[in-house]
Amino acid sequence: DVYFDSENLAAGEYAVQAEYTGVCFSSDEIVLQVFDTLLNIVPTVPLCVDADAIELEANVSSGSWSGSGVMGDMFYPEMAGVGTHMVRIEVDSICSFSDSIMIVVQSYPQVVHSLPAEWCDNAGAIYLEISPGGGIWSVSVPQNGSINPENLAGQSIDIHYFLDTICDVIFDWEIAVNSAPDISVSADT
């Protein structure tokens, strides 16, 4: 009996020859095809839940993809939902093999702020604080981390905040600046 061990061989064709060198010489040859069973799935970056579908890719021309959010060879983040999802490819040929990859789907961050909808022109500064932090502010009036509403009575302050993340944070707010009433107290004698 002769055994062919392909475990440490690269994919390709191998000619295997057997010879008998006894009193009567005899030989035979067969060509064996060794398939690469090492799958190489192209990794993905984390995706936002509303991102466009992505094509799943591996180093094989055929295979069957499966997992949450998978249709054919496409991954749909919104269908999969927020979380970490295992996506698997199975290849059925002469040699069957499979591999999997984890795909992370993220949700939009929850914006937390303490900005008022209305403010009085004599109430002092309005501080620009928001979570998640680290974004870019765009405000319709000059500011340096806070807004001074003095002399803005009867106007609106438009605020735009943008944070570049996997799921971009876009936050718009408007503050109406009200005029503080003039109160005059007098004493009658």
Secondary structure by P-SEA (a helix, b strand, c coil): cbbbbcccccbbbbbbbbbbccccccbbbbbbbbbcccccccccccccccccbbbbbccccbbbbbcccccccccccccccccbbbbbbbbbcccccbbbbbbbbbcccbbbbcccccccccccccccccccccbbbbbcccccccccccccccbbbbbbbbbbccbbbbbbbbbbbbbccbbbbbbcc
